[in-house]
Amino acid sequence: MEVFADSEIRHDMPLPEALGAPASALSLVMDELAHGVLITDARGRLLHANQAGHHELGRKRVLEARCRMLCACTPEGGKILQAALVRGAQGKRSLISLTDGSGLAVSVAVLPLKAEQPGQAPHVALLLARACVCEELMLCFFARSHALTPTEEQVLGILCQGFSAPQIALQMKVAVSTVRSHVRSLCAKTRSSGVRQLVNRVAVLPPLARALQDQAMH
């Protein structure tokens, strides 16, 4: 099993065989996800990071890798993370919230991984929350599959950020009536009963990573 220092983090590193075969295929699938996925041992030694997880560690917002160990970026976050890793090693799940110095909060699900062999040291998976309701790639797929215009796609993207029609109008520098007209068209094309149902449909789309965009659009 290969381990790595913080200066050697690689998202394409194969998963440990103990996590299940075929490890290489599983690693490839994980790299397609917009969710950051990190795998550690019970002490927090980092064993694997998918593409999104690798990116998040590099940003050093709430988590980073120091001397091969996964660490929170604040002392309080360190206590929360350590307690969750201990629970994970005991076979218990946790949902924790880690913050940076400015108050930004990131939710992290900490999950115990079932050992494939008796006596095997436990591993823990950390699943990071998505950064937004819908990634750009999936929003584009959704727009194309429902024949939305570029402007309708733009309106939908802003709706998914929680903005109202007047706020969207201000951002796009158009009349509120124009935005509402686009919203009616969006609901008609997607057969949604209203904005809530429309945004909910977008929110549950598969969380594919933006790195797929170039190959997926051809």
N, C-alpha and C positions, 0 to 999 in steps of 0.2 A: 504494500500500500504506500503510495507516494504522499508525502506531506510537503508543505511549502511555507516559506517565510512570507511576510507581508509584501516584500519586494518581488516575490515570484508567483503571485496569485495568477492562476490560469483558469479561465472558465471552461476550457475544452478538456480538462483533466478527466480521465475515466473514473466512474464511480467505483468504490471498492466492491470487489466481487461478492463480499459478504452481504451487500445490500440487495443482491438478487441479480440473476441473469435474465436477458442479455444486458449487461451494464452499459455497453457502448450505445445501444439503441436508446436506452432510458436516458442517458446523458444528452443525446441529440434532441430528444423530445423536450427535456427540461430547458434546453437552450432556446426553444421556440416560445417559451412562456414569458409574458410581461411581468409576472411575479418573480421577485428575487427568491431563490431557493438556496439555502446554505445547509451543509451537513457537517456536524461536529461529533467528536466523541463526548463522553460524559464530562470531561474536564473543560470542554470548550475549544479543544484543538481543532482547527479548521481542516476538513478533509476534502471538501468539494464546494464550489460555488458555480451556479449556472451563469449564463451571460448577464442576466439582469441583476443577480446577486453580486457578481464581480463588479458591475458598474456601481451599485450602491455602496459597496465597501470602498471603492475608489473615491467616492464623493465625501466619505467620512462625515455624514450627517448625524446619524445616531449609532452606527456600527462601523467598526474598522478591524483590520487584522494587525496585531502587534506580536512579533516574534512567534508566529505560527498559531497564535491564540486569537479567538474571536472576542472582541471587547466592545463594550458600550462606550460612547464618547463622553459620558458624564458619570461622576461617581454614583449618583442615585440610580442611573440606568444600569451601572455595573452590578449593583446589588439585586435589581429586578431580574437582570439577565441570568446571574449566577443561580438565583433561587429557581428560576424556570428550568435551567439546565439540570439542576438536581432533581426536580420533579420529573423531568423527561427521562432521566436515567432510572427513575423508579417506576417508569411506565405510565406516568400521568401527563395529561395534556394541559397546556396553559395558553392563555391569550393575554399578552402583555402589551403595554404601550411605552415606547421609548421616546424621549424628547431630546432635542438639542438645546444649546444655550439660548436660542431665541424663542423657544416655546413650540417649535414644530414637533408634532407628534406622529409617530409611525407605529401602526399596529403590527404585531408579529405573533403568529401562531407557532408555538413550540410543541413539536410532536415526537413522541418516542417511536423509534423504528424497531420492528420485531426482529430479533436475532434469528439468523438462518440456521445457526448451529448452537448446540448446548455449550454454555460456558463462554460464548463469544461476548466480548466487551460491547456494551450498549452504545448505539449511535442515536443522535437526536437531529431532527430536521427542523429548520426554522423557515417559515414561509412569510415573506414580507408582503404587506398590503400593496395593492396597485396604487400608482400615483394619481390616477384619475378614474372617473366612471367608465370611460371607454377610450382605449388607445386609438391613435390616429389611423393605424392600419385597418382595424376592424370597423371604425366609423366609415372609412372609405369603401370597404367591402359592402357594408350595409347600404350605403348611398347608391352604389352601383347596382346592387341587386334589386333596388326599388326605383331605379331610374330617377333619382333625385338630381336636381340641377346643382351646379357648384354653389350657388347662393343658398339653396335649401340645405345643402350639406353644412355650410358655414353656420346657418341659423341653428341647425340641430346640434352642432358641436358646442355652441354657446349655451343652448338650453340644457345640455348635459352637465354644464358647469354650475347650474342652479340659478341662472339669471332670468329675470322676468322679461316680458315683451318690451316695456319701456326702457329697461337697461340695455337690451339687445339693440334697440333702435338708436340709443345714444352711442353705443360702440360702433355700429355700422353707419352712423350718420344718415339715417333714413327715418321716414315717418313711422310711428307706432302702427298705424294701419297697414303699412307695407309688411312689417314683421308679422302681424297677425294673419295677413293673407298668406305668407309663406308657411306659417304654422298650420293653417287650415289645409294647405296643399300637402304638407308633410303627413298630416293625419290621414288624409284621403289616400295618398299613395301607399302608405304603410298599413292601411286599414286599422288604424289605432283610434280608440274612442276619445282620446284627449292627450294632452301633454304628458300627464302622469304615466299613462300606459306606454306612450311612445318612448319616454326616457327609460322606463323600466325594461323595455325590450332591448334597448341599446346597452343598458347596464349589465345584462346577463349574457352578452355575447362572449364567445371564447376569448380569453386574455392572451392573444398572440402578440409576440414582441415585434416592435417596429423594424428590427433587423431583417425580417422576412419580406419587407415591402418590395424591394427591388426585384426579387425573383418571383414574387406572387403577382406582380402587375403585368408580367409578360405573358 
